[in-house]
Amino acid sequence: MAEHDVSAVISSQNLLREDGFLVVSIDDGELNNLRALLKEIFGEENFVAVLVFDRNRKNDAKLFSVGTNTWSSLLATKRC
């Protein structure tokens, strides 16, 4: 991850209210790095989820698919 991305995540934690949360969208190439960074900054217990979205689906929540055309959002809270 770029240094400015790391700085942005660190700054976001300081800007959140005590009951705030952060959602970050990222491509699959940096997913594991961002997950590790969020766990380091927010704490393992405050890392909530990885949400994976299929770019090929259009408003179809009934079907499950696995593919490479996805993007992810990671969710962390300031405190659980």
C-alpha positions in Angstrom: 0.0 0.0 0.0 1.1 3.5 -0.7 2.3 5.6 2.3 -0.5 8.2 1.8 -3.1 5.3 2.0 -1.7 4.2 5.3 -1.7 7.9 6.6 -5.4 8.2 5.5 -6.4 5.1 7.5 -4.6 6.3 10.5 -6.1 9.8 10.3 -9.6 8.3 9.8 -9.3 6.5 13.1 -8.6 9.7 14.9 -11.6 11.5 13.2 -14.2 8.8 14.1 -16.5 9.2 17.0 -16.3 6.5 19.7 -19.2 4.7 18.0 -18.0 5.3 14.5 -17.1 2.9 11.8 -15.0 2.9 8.6 -15.8 1.2 5.3 -13.0 1.1 2.7 -13.4 -0.2 -0.8 -10.4 -1.8 -2.5 -9.5 -4.2 -5.3 -8.4 -7.8 -4.7 -4.7 -6.9 -5.1 -4.5 -4.9 -1.9 -7.2 -6.7 0.1 -4.9 -8.6 2.5 -2.6 -5.6 3.1 -5.6 -3.4 3.9 -7.1 -6.0 6.2 -3.8 -6.3 8.1 -3.5 -2.5 8.4 -7.1 -2.2 9.7 -6.5 -4.9 12.3 -3.3 -3.2 13.4 -4.8 0.3 13.7 -8.3 -0.6 14.9 -7.5 -3.9 16.7 -8.4 -7.4 15.8 -11.6 -7.2 17.9 -12.8 -4.2 15.9 -12.4 -5.6 12.4 -15.9 -6.6 11.5 -16.1 -8.0 7.9 -15.0 -8.2 4.3 -17.9 -7.6 2.0 -17.3 -9.0 -1.6 -19.3 -7.6 -4.5 -19.5 -9.3 -7.9 -19.3 -6.7 -10.6 -21.3 -8.8 -13.0 -24.4 -9.0 -10.8 -27.2 -6.5 -11.2 -29.5 -6.3 -8.2 -29.6 -10.1 -7.8 -29.2 -11.1 -4.2 -30.6 -14.6 -4.7 -27.6 -16.1 -6.4 -24.1 -16.8 -5.1 -21.2 -16.6 -7.4 -17.4 -17.0 -7.2 -15.3 -15.1 -9.7 -12.4 -12.8 -10.4 -14.5 -9.8 -11.4 -15.0 -8.6 -7.8 -14.2 -5.7 -5.5 -14.3 -5.7 -1.7 -15.2 -3.4 1.1 -13.7 -3.8 4.5 -15.5 -2.7 7.7 -13.9 -1.7 11.0 -15.3 0.0 14.0 -13.6 2.3 16.5 -14.8 0.1 19.3 -17.2 -2.9 19.4 
